Amino acid sequence: MRKIRSINDVRVLADNTSHILTLFSGGLDSSYILEELKNSKAKVTALAIDLGDGVDESSLKKITNHFGVDLVVIDARKEFVEHSLVSAIHSQAYYLGDYPVSSSLSRPIIVKKAVELANKLNCDAVIHTANQSQNSLRRLNGALETSDFKGYYGSPYEFSAITREEKTAVLAKSGLLSFQNRNVSGDSNLWCREFESGILDDPENFTMPENLYTWSLWNPDNHLPDDKLKITFHKGYPVSINDQAINFMDMINFLNIHAGSYEIGRYVGFDHLDDDEKVLEIREAPAASVLMNAYKLLETAILPTDVLKTKSTHNEIWTQEAVEGRWGSMLQKASYAFTSYTAEYISGSITFKLSRGQALANRIVAQAPMYLRDRDNWEVNITKKRSISEISTPKLKTVIDQVA
């Protein structure tokens, strides 16, 4: 056995290994695994990766201390931004055109940090907690499979299906009562907050509680002056907001707060599983929404149409490889080589007028644009130019006379 696929596998490893690393978010699934490992003969380390939605270390420690395991928190925000999010903007990474992909972008960073720590601590196993109804199962397993980690890896929920009610009851009996009030699962980072399962299980009958949203809540106190938002790009990279220079990570946080205060960036959609079953997911991603829109408007204004058509194919390829967990594949690298080349031409700004639930562009200023600014004058000039070029061709009347 090299792959961890069931709760029984975890129990076997607990008695036959020296050190186990488990990915830990403080959620129901990852906390339940600590319950399974609490009597382990192996040392257990819980790893939390900070990807920008805030890691409440004190809350996580309450759980890890309860089970007597070590907690390690790694800040991977900068790497996530530079490695994944710039590429996602350039590649217009929307899942089937419906919503910005998110968790797919974070998995390579999570696995990289987990493997680095596991190798440093000489861990025999890396456990994650994705299940059959989560695409993260194949994404995390795929990333671990192609890493340099030589130990056991995988999720015990691949072949062991335990209901939320059962996990909650076991943890309550253990003394952790806080999970009784949790009715959805979630995955979050600075690019997107996503919710699924629990009360969102049935697409024909669901309600998204407003209190689950954090960014996309109507809040006039965080509205921008004159409801104006100007985003400037230089060679494909976002560099300023309302003419104030700002680093990309701070820009994302700013947009989540301020664009989100107009209820911008909410999405409802489906994700597909291995055999094409569909699961409902709810998202909020204000920064992703306006940044992706701004970039698309600029590149459409600047790039030739035949390039845009070809680029749309490469966008889909890059995104599909990310969604399927094939980060760094030859196909993804080749597609991004095309996309990143076009990004060198994308400089300019987009100004949005923000209103409830909407960011509508009202000023597009591109460097080296292909758009017209005075169509009437252009019409006069181009007609004159083209008519002059036709002087050397036979006049219609002459042609008619010759035929007659």
C-alpha positions as CSV (number, residue, x, y, z in Angstrom):
1,M,0.0,0.0,0.0
2,R,1.4,3.4,-1.0
3,K,-1.9,5.1,-1.6
4,I,-4.2,6.0,1.3
5,R,-7.8,5.4,0.4
6,S,-9.8,4.4,3.5
7,I,-10.1,5.0,7.2
8,N,-8.7,1.5,7.7
9,D,-5.6,2.6,5.8
10,V,-5.2,5.4,8.2
11,R,-5.5,3.1,11.2
12,V,-2.9,0.8,9.7
13,L,-0.5,3.7,9.1
14,A,-1.1,5.0,12.6
15,D,0.4,1.8,14.1
16,N,3.1,1.2,11.5
17,T,4.7,4.6,10.7
18,S,6.8,7.1,12.6
19,H,5.5,10.5,11.4
20,I,2.2,11.4,9.6
21,L,1.5,14.8,8.0
22,T,-2.1,15.7,7.5
23,L,-3.5,18.7,5.7
24,F,-5.7,20.6,8.1
25,S,-8.2,23.4,7.6
26,G,-10.0,23.2,10.9
27,G,-13.1,21.9,9.0
28,L,-15.2,18.9,9.8
29,D,-13.4,16.4,7.5
30,S,-9.8,17.3,8.5
31,S,-10.7,17.4,12.2
32,Y,-12.3,14.0,12.1
33,I,-9.1,12.5,10.8
34,L,-7.3,13.9,13.8
35,E,-9.9,12.0,15.9
36,E,-8.9,8.8,14.0
37,L,-5.2,9.5,14.7
38,K,-5.4,10.6,18.3
39,N,-4.1,7.3,19.6
40,S,-1.6,6.9,16.9
41,K,1.8,5.4,17.7
42,A,3.2,7.8,15.0
43,K,3.8,11.4,15.6
44,V,1.2,13.6,13.9
45,T,1.7,17.1,12.4
46,A,-1.3,19.1,11.1
47,L,-0.4,21.5,8.3
48,A,-2.5,24.6,7.5
49,I,-1.7,26.6,4.4
50,D,-2.5,30.3,4.4
51,L,-3.7,31.3,0.9
52,G,-5.2,34.6,1.8
53,D,-8.6,34.2,3.3
54,G,-7.1,34.4,6.8
55,V,-6.0,31.5,9.0
56,D,-7.3,31.8,12.6
57,E,-4.4,30.1,14.2
58,S,-5.9,30.2,17.7
59,S,-9.0,28.4,16.5
60,L,-6.9,25.8,14.8
61,K,-4.8,25.3,17.9
62,K,-7.8,24.6,20.0
63,I,-8.5,21.6,17.8
64,T,-5.0,20.4,17.4
65,N,-4.3,20.8,21.1
66,H,-7.4,18.8,21.9
67,F,-5.9,15.9,20.0
68,G,-2.3,16.5,21.1
69,V,-0.9,17.0,17.7
70,D,1.5,19.7,16.4
71,L,0.2,22.5,14.2
72,V,2.3,24.2,11.5
73,V,1.0,27.2,9.6
74,I,2.7,28.2,6.3
75,D,2.0,31.5,4.6
76,A,1.9,30.8,0.9
77,R,-0.1,33.9,-0.2
78,K,2.7,35.5,-2.3
79,E,3.5,32.3,-4.1
80,F,-0.1,31.7,-4.8
81,V,-0.6,35.1,-6.3
82,E,2.6,35.0,-8.5
83,H,2.4,31.4,-9.5
84,S,-1.3,30.9,-10.1
85,L,-3.4,34.1,-10.2
86,V,-1.5,36.1,-12.8
87,S,-1.7,33.0,-15.1
88,A,-5.4,32.7,-14.3
89,I,-6.1,36.3,-15.4
90,H,-4.0,35.9,-18.6
91,S,-5.7,32.6,-19.4
92,Q,-9.2,33.9,-18.5
93,A,-9.6,30.8,-16.3
94,Y,-13.4,30.3,-16.1
95,Y,-14.9,26.9,-15.6
96,L,-16.8,26.3,-18.8
97,G,-17.2,30.1,-19.0
98,D,-19.4,30.1,-15.9
99,Y,-17.2,31.2,-12.9
100,P,-13.5,31.8,-12.1
101,V,-11.7,28.6,-11.2
102,S,-10.3,28.7,-7.7
103,S,-9.4,25.6,-5.8
104,S,-7.8,24.2,-8.9
105,L,-5.3,27.1,-8.7
106,S,-4.4,26.5,-5.1
107,R,-3.7,22.7,-5.2
108,P,-0.2,22.8,-6.7
109,I,0.9,25.3,-4.0
110,I,-0.7,23.3,-1.2
111,V,1.0,20.1,-2.4
112,K,4.4,21.7,-2.9
113,K,4.4,23.1,0.6
114,A,3.1,19.8,2.1
115,V,5.8,17.8,0.4
116,E,8.5,20.2,1.4
117,L,7.5,20.0,5.0
118,A,7.0,16.2,4.9
119,N,10.5,15.7,3.5
120,K,11.9,18.1,6.0
121,L,10.2,16.2,8.9
122,N,10.9,12.8,7.4
123,C,7.2,12.0,7.3
124,D,6.1,8.6,6.2
125,A,2.7,9.7,4.9
126,V,0.8,12.8,3.7
127,I,-3.0,12.7,4.3
128,H,-5.6,15.0,2.7
129,T,-9.3,14.8,3.2
130,A,-11.0,15.3,-0.2
131,N,-13.8,12.9,-1.0
132,Q,-15.4,11.3,-4.0
133,S,-17.8,14.2,-4.6
134,Q,-14.9,16.7,-4.7
135,N,-12.6,17.2,-7.7
136,S,-9.9,18.1,-5.3
137,L,-9.5,14.3,-4.8
138,R,-7.9,13.8,-8.2
139,R,-6.2,17.2,-8.2
140,L,-4.4,16.6,-4.9
141,N,-3.6,13.0,-5.6
142,G,-2.3,13.9,-9.1
143,A,0.0,16.6,-7.7
144,L,1.2,14.2,-5.0
145,E,1.8,11.5,-7.5
146,T,4.1,13.7,-9.6
147,S,5.9,15.2,-6.6
148,D,9.1,13.8,-5.2
149,F,7.4,12.5,-2.1
150,K,8.2,8.8,-1.6
151,G,5.8,7.9,1.3
152,Y,2.1,7.0,1.5
153,Y,-0.4,9.6,0.3
154,G,-4.1,10.1,-0.4
155,S,-7.5,10.6,1.3
156,P,-9.2,8.1,3.5
157,Y,-12.5,9.4,2.2
158,E,-11.9,8.0,-1.2
159,F,-13.2,4.6,-0.2
160,S,-14.7,5.4,3.3
161,A,-17.9,7.4,3.0
162,I,-18.9,8.9,6.4
163,T,-21.9,11.3,6.7
164,R,-21.5,14.8,8.1
165,E,-23.9,13.8,10.9
166,E,-21.7,10.8,11.8
167,K,-18.5,12.9,11.9
168,T,-20.2,15.6,13.9
169,A,-21.5,13.2,16.4
170,V,-18.1,11.5,16.9
171,L,-16.4,14.9,17.4
172,A,-19.1,16.0,19.8
173,K,-18.6,12.9,21.9
174,S,-14.9,13.7,21.8
175,G,-15.6,17.1,23.3
176,L,-15.6,19.3,20.1
177,L,-19.1,20.8,19.9
178,S,-18.6,23.6,17.5
179,F,-19.2,21.5,14.4
180,Q,-22.8,21.0,15.3
181,N,-23.6,24.4,13.9
182,R,-21.8,23.9,10.5
183,N,-24.2,23.0,7.7
184,V,-22.0,23.5,4.6
185,S,-18.5,22.7,3.5
186,G,-16.2,25.3,2.1
187,D,-12.9,26.1,0.4
188,S,-11.5,29.6,0.5
189,N,-8.5,31.7,-0.5
190,L,-7.9,35.3,-1.5
191,W,-9.3,34.7,-5.0
192,C,-12.5,33.0,-4.1
193,R,-14.7,31.6,-1.3
194,E,-16.6,28.5,-2.3
195,F,-19.4,26.6,-0.6
196,E,-20.9,23.2,-1.2
197,S,-22.6,20.1,0.4
198,G,-24.9,20.1,3.4
199,I,-27.8,22.5,2.8
200,L,-26.5,23.0,-0.7
201,D,-26.7,19.3,-1.7
202,D,-30.0,19.5,-3.7
203,P,-29.9,21.9,-6.7
204,E,-33.7,21.7,-6.9
205,N,-34.1,23.0,-3.3
206,F,-31.4,25.2,-1.8
207,T,-30.9,28.5,-0.1
208,M,-27.6,30.3,0.4
209,P,-27.6,32.0,3.8
210,E,-26.4,35.6,3.6
211,N,-24.3,35.2,6.6
212,L,-22.0,32.8,4.7
213,Y,-20.9,35.6,2.4
214,T,-18.0,37.7,3.7
215,W,-16.9,39.9,0.7
216,S,-20.0,40.3,-1.5
217,L,-22.3,42.0,1.0
218,W,-24.0,45.3,0.3
219,N,-22.1,47.8,2.5
220,P,-22.2,51.6,1.5
221,D,-19.5,52.3,4.0
222,N,-17.0,50.5,1.7
223,H,-18.2,52.1,-1.5
224,L,-15.7,54.0,-3.7
225,P,-15.9,57.8,-4.3
226,D,-18.4,58.4,-7.2
227,D,-18.6,54.6,-7.5
228,K,-15.6,54.7,-9.8
229,L,-13.1,51.9,-10.1
230,K,-10.1,52.3,-12.5
231,I,-7.8,49.3,-13.0
232,T,-4.5,49.8,-14.9
233,F,-2.4,47.0,-16.4
234,H,1.2,47.2,-17.7
235,K,2.3,44.4,-20.0
236,G,-0.4,42.1,-18.7
237,Y,0.2,42.8,-15.0
238,P,-2.2,44.8,-12.8
239,V,-0.4,47.7,-11.3
240,S,-2.7,50.4,-9.9
241,I,-6.3,51.2,-8.7
242,N,-7.7,54.7,-9.3
243,D,-4.2,55.8,-10.4
244,Q,-2.6,54.7,-7.1
245,A,0.2,52.1,-7.4
246,I,-0.5,48.9,-5.4
247,N,1.0,45.5,-5.2
248,F,-1.1,42.7,-6.6
249,M,-1.9,40.9,-3.3
250,D,-3.1,44.2,-1.7
251,M,-5.1,44.9,-4.9
252,I,-7.0,41.7,-4.6
253,N,-7.8,42.3,-1.0
254,F,-8.9,45.9,-1.8
255,L,-11.2,44.7,-4.6
256,N,-12.7,41.9,-2.5
257,I,-13.6,44.5,0.1
258,H,-14.7,47.5,-2.0
259,A,-16.0,45.8,-5.2
260,G,-17.6,43.2,-3.0
261,S,-19.4,45.9,-1.0
262,Y,-21.6,46.3,-4.1
263,E,-22.5,42.6,-4.1
264,I,-20.4,42.1,-7.1
265,G,-18.8,38.6,-7.8
266,R,-21.5,36.1,-6.8
267,Y,-21.7,32.8,-8.8
268,V,-23.9,29.7,-8.8
269,G,-22.7,26.8,-10.9
270,F,-21.9,23.1,-11.2
271,D,-18.7,21.2,-11.1
272,H,-18.3,17.8,-12.7
273,L,-17.0,14.6,-11.1
274,D,-15.2,11.6,-12.7
275,D,-18.2,10.1,-14.3
276,D,-19.7,13.4,-15.2
277,E,-22.1,13.7,-12.2
278,K,-22.7,17.4,-11.4
279,V,-22.5,18.9,-7.9
280,L,-23.8,22.4,-7.0
281,E,-21.3,25.0,-5.8
282,I,-21.8,28.6,-4.7
283,R,-19.0,31.2,-4.9
284,E,-18.1,34.8,-4.2
285,A,-15.1,36.3,-6.0
286,P,-15.3,40.1,-6.4
287,A,-11.7,40.7,-7.2
288,A,-11.5,37.9,-9.7
289,S,-14.7,39.1,-11.3
290,V,-13.5,42.7,-12.0
291,L,-9.9,41.8,-12.8
292,M,-10.8,39.1,-15.3
293,N,-13.4,41.4,-16.9
294,A,-10.9,44.3,-17.1
295,Y,-8.2,42.2,-18.7
296,K,-10.6,40.7,-21.3
297,L,-11.8,44.2,-22.3
298,L,-8.2,45.4,-22.7
299,E,-7.0,42.4,-24.7
300,T,-10.0,42.6,-27.0
301,A,-9.2,46.3,-27.6
302,I,-5.5,45.5,-28.4
303,L,-5.0,42.1,-30.0
304,P,-5.9,41.2,-33.5
305,T,-9.1,39.2,-33.8
306,D,-7.4,36.1,-35.3
307,V,-5.1,36.1,-32.3
308,L,-8.0,36.4,-29.9
309,K,-9.7,33.5,-31.5
310,T,-6.6,31.3,-31.2
311,K,-6.0,32.5,-27.7
312,S,-9.5,31.5,-26.6
313,T,-8.6,27.9,-27.5
314,H,-5.4,28.2,-25.4
315,N,-7.4,29.7,-22.5
316,E,-9.6,26.6,-22.5
317,I,-6.6,24.2,-22.7
318,W,-4.8,25.9,-19.8
319,T,-7.9,26.0,-17.7
320,Q,-8.9,22.4,-18.4
321,E,-5.4,21.2,-17.5
322,A,-5.7,23.1,-14.2
323,V,-9.2,21.8,-13.4
324,E,-8.0,18.2,-14.1
325,G,-5.0,18.6,-11.8
326,R,-2.5,18.4,-14.6
327,W,-0.5,21.5,-13.6
328,G,2.8,21.8,-15.4
329,S,1.9,19.4,-18.2
330,M,3.4,19.8,-21.6
331,L,0.0,20.9,-22.9
332,Q,-0.5,23.5,-20.3
333,K,3.0,24.9,-20.6
334,A,2.7,25.1,-24.4
335,S,-0.7,26.9,-24.1
336,Y,0.6,29.4,-21.5
337,A,3.6,30.2,-23.7
338,F,1.2,31.6,-26.3
339,T,-1.0,33.3,-23.7
340,S,1.9,34.9,-21.8
341,Y,3.4,36.2,-25.1
342,T,0.2,38.0,-25.9
343,A,0.1,39.5,-22.3
344,E,3.2,41.5,-23.2
345,Y,1.0,43.7,-25.4
346,I,-1.7,44.3,-22.8
347,S,-1.2,47.8,-21.3
348,G,-3.9,50.4,-20.5
349,S,-6.8,51.0,-18.1
350,I,-10.4,50.1,-17.6
351,T,-12.7,52.4,-15.6
352,F,-15.9,50.8,-14.2
353,K,-19.0,52.4,-12.8
354,L,-20.1,50.2,-9.9
355,S,-23.7,49.6,-8.9
356,R,-25.5,46.9,-7.0
357,G,-24.3,43.6,-8.4
358,Q,-22.6,45.2,-11.5
359,A,-19.3,46.6,-12.7
360,L,-20.0,48.3,-16.1
361,A,-17.0,49.7,-18.0
362,N,-17.5,53.3,-19.1
363,R,-13.9,54.1,-20.1
364,I,-11.4,51.9,-22.0
365,V,-7.9,53.4,-22.6
366,A,-5.5,51.0,-24.3
367,Q,-2.0,51.5,-25.5
368,A,-1.6,50.7,-29.2
369,P,-5.4,50.0,-29.5
370,M,-7.2,48.7,-32.6
371,Y,-10.4,50.4,-31.7
372,L,-11.9,53.5,-33.5
373,R,-12.4,56.7,-31.6
374,D,-14.2,58.7,-34.3
375,R,-16.2,56.5,-36.6
376,D,-17.7,59.2,-38.8
377,N,-14.3,60.7,-39.5
378,W,-12.9,57.3,-40.1
379,E,-15.7,56.5,-42.5
380,V,-14.9,59.6,-44.5
381,N,-11.2,59.0,-44.6
382,I,-11.4,55.3,-45.3
383,T,-13.9,55.8,-48.1
384,K,-11.7,58.4,-49.7
385,K,-8.6,56.2,-49.3
386,R,-10.2,53.1,-50.8
387,S,-11.9,55.0,-53.6
388,I,-8.5,56.4,-54.7
389,S,-7.0,52.9,-54.7
390,E,-9.7,51.9,-57.2
391,I,-8.8,54.6,-59.7
392,S,-6.6,52.3,-61.7
393,T,-9.5,49.8,-62.1
394,P,-12.0,50.1,-65.0
395,K,-15.0,52.3,-64.2
396,L,-18.3,50.6,-64.1
397,K,-19.7,52.5,-67.1
398,T,-16.6,51.6,-69.2
399,V,-17.0,47.9,-68.3
400,I,-20.7,48.0,-69.2
401,D,-19.9,49.7,-72.6
402,Q,-17.3,47.1,-73.3
403,V,-19.7,44.3,-72.6
404,A,-22.4,45.9,-74.8
